Amino acid sequence: MDKPILTNSMKLFSEIGVVKSRSMFGGFGIFIDDTMFALVVNDRIHIRADKSTATKFQQLAYHPYVYQKRGFPVVTNYFALPDAYWQTPEKIIEYAKEALQVAKQAKIAQQKPTSIRLKDLPNLRLTTERMLKKAGIDSVSELQQQGSVEAFKAIQRTHKGNVSIELLWALEGAIEGKHWSVIPQDKRQQLAELI
């Protein structure tokens, strides 16, 4: 059972603020200011990560917590710290403070008005959104920054099989906010020459 590690974790994190816990993901979520930043499960402390800290944790060979949901594995953004860290609790506190900031920033981002999704742009569907995400383009602003040509090339690199030239025009139309068929033929030709 996770109780001893949970108790130790809560005592340790009381240096940061008022600590609470509740049952989450088959373990116990640890919260400060109603913001979850750590997870105790399988007798290990797991710390929340963002893209930057996840990369650092992966380089250190820390592993994210994975649980089963409806028979499928779900990889969380909570990474297990080695047991040896209990010898230097100040390192755990350092990671916890960073994780709390990450969690608070994510919470603020979620409270912002929902931005438009890629699939909601003209010409794009859910399959196109998935192709873009697989190519590393996760948002409308990223698509606009990349531009239609670079986005099309990224999809070509990550997509198995041929990608229709019409997708290039669809991406351009999505960026411009109009149906691809109204893009002038000479503009379509210019775009096609750039790929």
Contacts in CASP RR format, 6 or more apart in sequence:
PFRMAT RR
TARGET T0000
AUTHOR 0000-0000-0000
METHOD contacts of the structure
MODEL  1
MDKPILTNSMKLFSEIGVVKSRSMFGGFGIFIDDTMFALVVNDRIHIRAD
KSTATKFQQLAYHPYVYQKRGFPVVTNYFALPDAYWQTPEKIIEYAKEAL
QVAKQAKIAQQKPTSIRLKDLPNLRLTTERMLKKAGIDSVSELQQQGSVE
AFKAIQRTHKGNVSIELLWALEGAIEGKHWSVIPQDKRQQLAELI
2 27 0 8 1.000
2 28 0 8 1.000
2 40 0 8 1.000
2 41 0 8 1.000
2 42 0 8 1.000
2 43 0 8 1.000
5 40 0 8 1.000
5 43 0 8 1.000
5 44 0 8 1.000
5 45 0 8 1.000
6 21 0 8 1.000
6 28 0 8 1.000
6 30 0 8 1.000
6 40 0 8 1.000
8 86 0 8 1.000
9 30 0 8 1.000
9 38 0 8 1.000
9 40 0 8 1.000
9 45 0 8 1.000
10 19 0 8 1.000
10 21 0 8 1.000
10 30 0 8 1.000
12 89 0 8 1.000
12 92 0 8 1.000
12 93 0 8 1.000
12 96 0 8 1.000
13 19 0 8 1.000
13 30 0 8 1.000
13 32 0 8 1.000
13 38 0 8 1.000
13 93 0 8 1.000
13 96 0 8 1.000
15 93 0 8 1.000
16 32 0 8 1.000
16 93 0 8 1.000
16 96 0 8 1.000
16 97 0 8 1.000
16 100 0 8 1.000
17 32 0 8 1.000
17 33 0 8 1.000
18 32 0 8 1.000
18 33 0 8 1.000
19 30 0 8 1.000
19 31 0 8 1.000
19 32 0 8 1.000
20 30 0 8 1.000
20 31 0 8 1.000
20 32 0 8 1.000
20 34 0 8 1.000
21 28 0 8 1.000
21 29 0 8 1.000
21 30 0 8 1.000
21 31 0 8 1.000
21 40 0 8 1.000
22 28 0 8 1.000
22 29 0 8 1.000
22 31 0 8 1.000
23 29 0 8 1.000
24 36 0 8 1.000
24 39 0 8 1.000
25 39 0 8 1.000
25 41 0 8 1.000
25 65 0 8 1.000
25 67 0 8 1.000
25 76 0 8 1.000
25 78 0 8 1.000
26 41 0 8 1.000
26 67 0 8 1.000
27 39 0 8 1.000
27 40 0 8 1.000
27 41 0 8 1.000
28 39 0 8 1.000
28 40 0 8 1.000
28 41 0 8 1.000
29 36 0 8 1.000
29 38 0 8 1.000
29 39 0 8 1.000
29 40 0 8 1.000
30 36 0 8 1.000
30 37 0 8 1.000
30 38 0 8 1.000
30 39 0 8 1.000
30 40 0 8 1.000
31 37 0 8 1.000
32 100 0 8 1.000
33 104 0 8 1.000
35 100 0 8 1.000
35 103 0 8 1.000
35 104 0 8 1.000
35 107 0 8 1.000
36 48 0 8 1.000
36 103 0 8 1.000
37 47 0 8 1.000
37 48 0 8 1.000
37 96 0 8 1.000
37 99 0 8 1.000
37 100 0 8 1.000
37 102 0 8 1.000
37 103 0 8 1.000
38 45 0 8 1.000
38 46 0 8 1.000
38 47 0 8 1.000
38 48 0 8 1.000
38 78 0 8 1.000
38 96 0 8 1.000
38 99 0 8 1.000
39 45 0 8 1.000
39 46 0 8 1.000
39 48 0 8 1.000
39 65 0 8 1.000
39 76 0 8 1.000
39 78 0 8 1.000
40 46 0 8 1.000
41 65 0 8 1.000
42 65 0 8 1.000
42 80 0 8 1.000
44 80 0 8 1.000
44 81 0 8 1.000
44 83 0 8 1.000
45 80 0 8 1.000
45 81 0 8 1.000
45 85 0 8 1.000
45 92 0 8 1.000
46 64 0 8 1.000
46 65 0 8 1.000
46 76 0 8 1.000
46 78 0 8 1.000
46 79 0 8 1.000
46 80 0 8 1.000
46 81 0 8 1.000
47 57 0 8 1.000
47 78 0 8 1.000
47 79 0 8 1.000
47 81 0 8 1.000
47 92 0 8 1.000
47 95 0 8 1.000
47 96 0 8 1.000
47 99 0 8 1.000
48 77 0 8 1.000
48 78 0 8 1.000
48 99 0 8 1.000
48 102 0 8 1.000
48 103 0 8 1.000
49 56 0 8 1.000
49 57 0 8 1.000
49 64 0 8 1.000
49 77 0 8 1.000
49 78 0 8 1.000
49 79 0 8 1.000
49 99 0 8 1.000
49 102 0 8 1.000
50 77 0 8 1.000
50 102 0 8 1.000
50 105 0 8 1.000
50 106 0 8 1.000
53 79 0 8 1.000
53 98 0 8 1.000
53 99 0 8 1.000
53 102 0 8 1.000
54 64 0 8 1.000
54 77 0 8 1.000
54 79 0 8 1.000
57 64 0 8 1.000
57 79 0 8 1.000
62 79 0 8 1.000
62 80 0 8 1.000
62 81 0 8 1.000
62 82 0 8 1.000
63 79 0 8 1.000
63 80 0 8 1.000
64 75 0 8 1.000
64 76 0 8 1.000
64 77 0 8 1.000
64 78 0 8 1.000
64 79 0 8 1.000
64 80 0 8 1.000
65 75 0 8 1.000
65 76 0 8 1.000
65 78 0 8 1.000
65 79 0 8 1.000
65 80 0 8 1.000
66 73 0 8 1.000
66 74 0 8 1.000
66 75 0 8 1.000
66 76 0 8 1.000
67 73 0 8 1.000
67 74 0 8 1.000
67 76 0 8 1.000
68 74 0 8 1.000
81 92 0 8 1.000
81 95 0 8 1.000
85 91 0 8 1.000
85 92 0 8 1.000
86 92 0 8 1.000
115 139 0 8 1.000
115 140 0 8 1.000
116 140 0 8 1.000
117 129 0 8 1.000
117 140 0 8 1.000
118 124 0 8 1.000
118 128 0 8 1.000
118 129 0 8 1.000
118 132 0 8 1.000
118 133 0 8 1.000
118 137 0 8 1.000
118 139 0 8 1.000
118 140 0 8 1.000
118 143 0 8 1.000
118 174 0 8 1.000
119 125 0 8 1.000
119 126 0 8 1.000
119 128 0 8 1.000
119 129 0 8 1.000
121 140 0 8 1.000
121 143 0 8 1.000
121 174 0 8 1.000
121 175 0 8 1.000
121 177 0 8 1.000
122 173 0 8 1.000
122 174 0 8 1.000
122 177 0 8 1.000
122 178 0 8 1.000
122 179 0 8 1.000
122 180 0 8 1.000
123 170 0 8 1.000
123 171 0 8 1.000
123 173 0 8 1.000
123 174 0 8 1.000
123 179 0 8 1.000
123 180 0 8 1.000
124 132 0 8 1.000
124 170 0 8 1.000
124 171 0 8 1.000
124 174 0 8 1.000
128 167 0 8 1.000
128 170 0 8 1.000
131 155 0 8 1.000
131 158 0 8 1.000
131 159 0 8 1.000
132 138 0 8 1.000
132 143 0 8 1.000
132 151 0 8 1.000
132 154 0 8 1.000
132 155 0 8 1.000
134 155 0 8 1.000
134 158 0 8 1.000
134 159 0 8 1.000
135 151 0 8 1.000
135 154 0 8 1.000
135 155 0 8 1.000
135 157 0 8 1.000
135 158 0 8 1.000
135 159 0 8 1.000
136 142 0 8 1.000
136 154 0 8 1.000
136 158 0 8 1.000
137 143 0 8 1.000
137 146 0 8 1.000
137 151 0 8 1.000
137 154 0 8 1.000
143 151 0 8 1.000
143 171 0 8 1.000
143 174 0 8 1.000
143 175 0 8 1.000
144 175 0 8 1.000
146 154 0 8 1.000
147 171 0 8 1.000
147 172 0 8 1.000
147 175 0 8 1.000
148 168 0 8 1.000
148 169 0 8 1.000
148 171 0 8 1.000
148 172 0 8 1.000
148 173 0 8 1.000
148 174 0 8 1.000
148 175 0 8 1.000
148 191 0 8 1.000
149 168 0 8 1.000
149 191 0 8 1.000
149 194 0 8 1.000
149 195 0 8 1.000
151 171 0 8 1.000
152 163 0 8 1.000
152 167 0 8 1.000
152 168 0 8 1.000
152 171 0 8 1.000
152 195 0 8 1.000
153 195 0 8 1.000
155 163 0 8 1.000
155 167 0 8 1.000
156 163 0 8 1.000
156 195 0 8 1.000
165 192 0 8 1.000
165 195 0 8 1.000
166 180 0 8 1.000
168 191 0 8 1.000
168 192 0 8 1.000
168 195 0 8 1.000
169 180 0 8 1.000
169 183 0 8 1.000
169 188 0 8 1.000
169 191 0 8 1.000
170 180 0 8 1.000
172 180 0 8 1.000
172 183 0 8 1.000
172 187 0 8 1.000
172 188 0 8 1.000
172 191 0 8 1.000
173 179 0 8 1.000
173 180 0 8 1.000
173 183 0 8 1.000
176 183 0 8 1.000
END
